[in-house]
Amino acid sequence: MSDGVTIALDAMGGDHAPRMVVKGADIALQRHPDIRFLLFGAEEKVRPLLAKRPRLANAVTLHHTGEVVADDARPSLALRTGRQSSMRLAIDAVADGRADGVVSAGNTGALMAIAKFVLKMLPGIDRPAIASFFPTRRGESVMLDLGANVECDAENLIQFALMGDVFARTVLGLVGCSDHCRGCRVLRHARGLPQGGQPQGR
């Protein structure tokens, strides 16, 4: 991660928030000492947690909001009514240029819907995708999409591959993406490969 990165955090999103969110931010700060955080959440709940972690507190700017996107809220409802929620304000911080990225462990559907509305999509990209990385015997690999889309066509898969490649190279510093593509007809069509074969792990 580059020096001087500012991350907007939805302090109230996810199980056991804000305690687990603050703990995660502290771990991130230990790994990346130059990182800074904008925390959005209920000040009366977040401030005492920061007081126990003075090093993290020095790297945090806390913005109070009493509104939270519920875990079971419909994405459309969260988009319409959650304009002052911790999730929405964290995303707005990226749109305003105050933060370089946003992290929320809250309602995934709401996060995708609000982020798509506020931050828009890159040119040539139709749908957002959820990405993660995992260890392998040869290093780390990136996988996407991990649940943002139920059904995808060949064009969507190509877009996911492009986003995954950029994420792997620019964020994780990985090189050498696999060129193997087997399995269902949509996958074969996306790569223009002949029929036959199934996906194989390595």
Secondary structure, DSSP 8 states (H G I E B T S, - for coil): --TT-EEEEETT-STTTTHHHHHHHHHHHHH-TT-EEEEEE-HHHHHHHHHT-HHHHTTEEEEE--B---TT--HHHHHHH-TTBHHHHHHHHHHTTS-SEEE--S-HHHHHHHHHHHH---TT--S---EEEEEETTEEEEEE-SSS-S---HHHHHHHHHHHHHHHHHTS----------SSHHHHHHHT--S-------
